[in-house]
Amino acid sequence: MANEIVIAQTTIDNEDQAKELARGAVESKLAAGVHIDAPITAVYWWKSEVETTLEWRISYMTTTERLPQLETWLSERHPYDVPQWITLPVTGGSDAYLAWVVEETTRD
């Protein structure tokens, strides 16, 4: 497939903001679809302290072609100083689903 499919992930501590970041990316055709996981517990170092908080994981299904635009778009809207941003390669899947991701992230 010409466009490689990736899953890009971030987290946020507010469910409504998670939904806004999900919907905005889909409406902008930066992601074909987005999953928001139920609250997870995050434990991490921040400013020399161990923090524990509830966060929602947001997983964007997109292409490597659209990934840079998605990252820029998200960084302009995410309230964290250092938001999580990781990408996971999709190494397989149904041809129909992978084609759908490409189709939905292609600008008209």
Steps between C-alpha positions, in 0.01 A plus 500: 500500500642839400406662832614321810246487780594607851330540833601820675426537870474771758338531841303774672347541846157619388241286320328792325833625365581146384176497302578843351849388393352185348219668311714786375760266352234298319320810374833632368568166326821463701375167634253252355383399844590548863463282808476650846579250773326507837694680770839351572725574794819680404799508732793713388773743602416868456709785641687272744180350637325170436151579375196273478197603296217364290541546126318401183714341227420626151603277208490649151486274193680686224766474231868588508417764239255681733699438820705823495185711455325310779793552735507875427123529533504317835793695643312825431194377692634278779511672840798302641849652501639165380218284364563135435542443127593156377436318176457130445541341158213288375661186363184329383125517479216449261554652158156661518572671833844622397359636174227678698761674718680624188176611334373690803827686556537609140397857442245559222 
